[in-house]
Every structure is written in structure tokens, then in C-alpha cells.
């Protein structure tokens, strides 16, 4: 029976993918040992909140206004300008919030995580921890996974509020739509499952961003150039995984819970 030969590049890609998920699963395996990583978790959560909260607000406000502008012009031509608020908020809740939170986490927080883990790697700190019988994945990766997932979930809520505020200012103050009509459309279209799935996606996307960042940092080349390349790769890979997973979750969700009309 003939054997199928896998190209070396594909074989290497599959190997890196397996190692990536091994790092994530190993980090989650010791979650129960909270005392070993709690203070590192608090420190990382505060750091991520500090570096991502302002950028996500600055991105969400004009984004909500831009969506309100585009949707409002189309709705005005159809005579349904009061439905602009519903379209803006539904879009924010279902898609923009988890994606925006994930991109900010991966770009601002994930790059810092990769640089930190890469610096520890080239200084042999990770090897020194192993010599002292301390698992660097349990001590360093586990708190970062939970911190990124928690902050990403909170950022999704911040994206929704900021984007809705930006759309409200543009739609109500500039397009003369009443505040009641702006929010009434969202209440009639949104479901509780929309918010639950959004928070779930945000949690998973934050986990993915931290997982990729830690893996790339721990396996970078032992040089400052290698750390910079690892940061670049971590951001690109995290974006690709987030968009792919978002497509899968959204497709399954729309099949299970068809949107209201």
C-alpha cells in the first residue's frame, strides 16, 4: 500500500499547530491551582485593561458613527430611518464587539505578551524555571490565558456601549431620529442569545490571542530580531484564527437561532 508523503512545509505547519494547542491545554490543565498564578493574573489583567481600554473606546466611537452614517443614508432612502439604531446596535452586538475586542487584545496586549515571553526566553529565564522544578507554562501562561479572556469579555461590553453612543450622537443629533426610535429597533431585533454568544466569542478570542502570543514568545529565535519576528507572527496568526473561528461560530449560531426579522 502506497504511503502519502506530506510536504515538509505542511508537516512543519501541522507540528506548530499541535504545539500551539498543547501549550494552551497545558496552561488550562492547572487552572485549579489558583494560588500559584492568582497575583500574576491580577497583574496581567490590570496591564491589559490599561493598554486596551482607551484604544477600544477611540475605535468604537467613530465606528458606531460611521455605521450610523452609512445605514442612515440607506434607511432614509427607503423611508425607514428610525431603523438605523437597531441596525447599528445589532451589528455591534453580534459581530463588531467580539472582533474589535479580539483585535485590540491581540494587537496591544498580545504583542506585549509575546515580547515579554520572548525576552524571558532569550535570557534563559524559562530554562532556569524548569531547572528549579517550576513549570513556566503553569506559572506564566495560565494567568495570561485567563487575564486575556476576561479582559476581552469586558472590552466587548465597552465596544457595544461606545459604539452605540457614537451611533446615537450621529443618528439622533444629526439625522433627527428620536432617542426612543433609536433604541426601540435594537430591543425588537436583539435576543438574549445574541449577547450570550457575543460574550462567549469574546472570551474565546481573548484566549486565542493569549495562547498564540505566549507560544510565539516561548519559541522565538534567541535574538532581539527573533523577538520582533515573533511579535509580528503572533499578531498575524491570532487575527487569522479569530476570523476563522468567528465564521464557524456565527454560521452555527444562525443555523441554531435564526435572526428575527
N, C-alpha and C positions, 0 to 999 in steps of 0.2 A: 504493500500500500504506500503510495507516494505521500511524502510529507510536504506540508506547505511551509515555505520559508518566509519568515516575516522580515521585511526590510529593517536595517539597523536603526534608522531614524524612528520608525514606528515602534520598534521594540523599546527604544530609549524613552519615547513619549509615554508608552504604557507603563514602563517601570517608574517614571517620575510621578505619574498619576497615582499609582499604587502607593508609593512612598508618601505622597501628599495626604492621602486618606488614612494611612497608617498613623501619621503624626497627629491628625485630628482625632482619631478614635482613641489613641493612646492618651491624648490630653483629656478627653472626656471620661476615660475609664476611671480616673482617680478623682472625679468630681466630688465624691462623698467626703474626701479628706479636706474639708473646708479650712481647717485651722492652718494647713500648710500653705495655702495660697490666698487667704482672705485679704490680707493687707496689701498684697501685690495687686489683687483685683480692685480694691478701692483706689489705689494709686493710679492704675491704668484707666479706670472709669472716669476719674476726675480729669486726667490728662486728655482723654478722648473728648469728653464733654467740653473742655476748654478750647480745644483746637478745631472743633467741628460746629459748635452751636452758632457762632456768628456767621461763618460762611454759608451754612444752610439757610439761615434767615435771609441773607443778602441774595441768595439764589432763588429762594421760593417767592419772595415778594414780587420781583419783576416777572417771574414765570407765571404766577397767577394773573397778573395784569395783562400779560401778552396773550394768554389763553382766552381771557375775557374779551380782549380786543378782537381776536380772530373769530371766536364763536359769536360774539355780539353782533359783528357786522353781518355774518351769515344769517343769524336768527332775525335780525331786523329786516332783511330782505324777504324772509318767509313769514313775517308778521308774528314771530314768537320770541320777541326779545326778552320776555320775562323768564324764558327757559335757560338763559345764559348762566345764571347762578348754579342751577342744577347740573349743567354740563361741566362747569368748571370744578365744582366740588366733587362730583362723581369721578371725574378724571384724576383729580388729586388723590382721592382716597384709594382708588383701585390700582393705579399704575405709578403716578408721579411720586407719591410719598415713599414707597419702599425702594424704588430705583434711585431717587435722589438721595435718600439716606445712605444707601449702599455705596454710591459713587463718592460721596463725601467721606465716608468712613474709610473706603479703600484708598482714596487719593490723599487725604490729610492724615488720618490716623494710621492706615496700613503702611504707608511709606515710612512713617516714623518707627513703626514696629519692625519693619524689615531692616532699617538702618541700625536700630538698637541690637537686634539679634545678630546681624552681620558683624557689628563691631565686637560683640561678645565672642563670636566665632573666630575672628582673625586674631583676637587677643588670647585665644585658648581658654577663655573662661568656661565655656561649655564642657571642654575636656576636663578642666580642673574640677568641675562639679561632679562629673562622673567618677573621677578618682576618689572623691570624698563620699562616694556612695549616695549622691543626690541626683535624682533623675531630672535633667534640665527641662524635659517636656512637662513633667508634673509641676515643677516649681515655676516655670516661666510661661509655657504655652497655655496651660489650663486657665490661669486668671485672665490672660489676654483673649482667649476664646469667649469667655463669659462676659468680660467687660465690653468687647466689641458688639456682641449680640444684644446686650442690654442697652447700650447707648444707641445702637442703630434703631431699636424699637422706639426709644424715646424721641429720636430725631424724626422718625416717620410722623409722629404726632405733631412735632414742631413744623414740619413741612406742610401738613394739612392746614394748621392754623395760620401760618404765614402766607401760604398761597391763597387761602380763602380771603384773608384780609386784603391782599393785593388785588384780587378779583373784585372784592366788594368796593374798594375805593374807585376802581375804574368803572365798574358796571353801574354802581348806584350814583356816584357823584358826577360822572362824566356822561353816562348814557341814560340818565334819568329813569332808571329802574327802581322800583320801591324796594326797601330792605326786606319786606315780607315776601315779595315775589322772588327775591334772590335766594333766600334760604328755603322757601317752600318747595322749589323744584328739587333741591337736594334731598329733602326729607321724603318726598314721594318716590324718588328713584333708588335711594340707598337702602340696603338691607344690613341687618346685624352681621350676617356672614361676610359682607364686604370688609367691614372693619376687622373682624377676626382673621381673615385671610391676609389682609394687609399687614397686621402685626406679626403674623406667622412668617410671612415673606421677609419682613424687615429683620426679624430675629435670625432667620436662616442666612440672609445676605450678609449680615454682620459677622456671623460665624464663618462664612466662606472667606470674607475679606481677611479676618484674623488668621485663619488657617493657612491661606496662601502666603500671607506676609511672614508668618513665623517660619514656614517651611523654606521659603526662598532665602530668608536671612540665615537660617541654620545651615544651609547647604551652598552658600555662595563661595566664590573663589577667595582664597586667603590674601586679599589685597584690597586697598581702598577702591580701586576700579571695579573689583568684583562686587563690592557692596553697592556701588552705584548701579551696576547692571542688574543686580538682584532687585533693587527698588523698582527699576523700570519694568522688569519681568513680572514682578508681583502685581503691579497695578494693571498691566495688560491682561494677565491671566485671571485676576479677580473680576475685571469687567466682563470678560468672555463667559466665565462661569455664572455670574449673576444674571446676565441677559438670557443665557440658555435655560437656567433654572426658572427664571421668571416666565418664559414662554411655556414651559411644561406645566407649571402650577396654574397659570392663567387658563390654559386650554382645558385642563382637568376641571377647574372650578366652574368655567362657563358651561361645561357639559353637565356637571352635577347640579349647579344652581344657575339656571338661565336668568339673564338680567331682566329687570322689569322694563316694560315699555309704557 
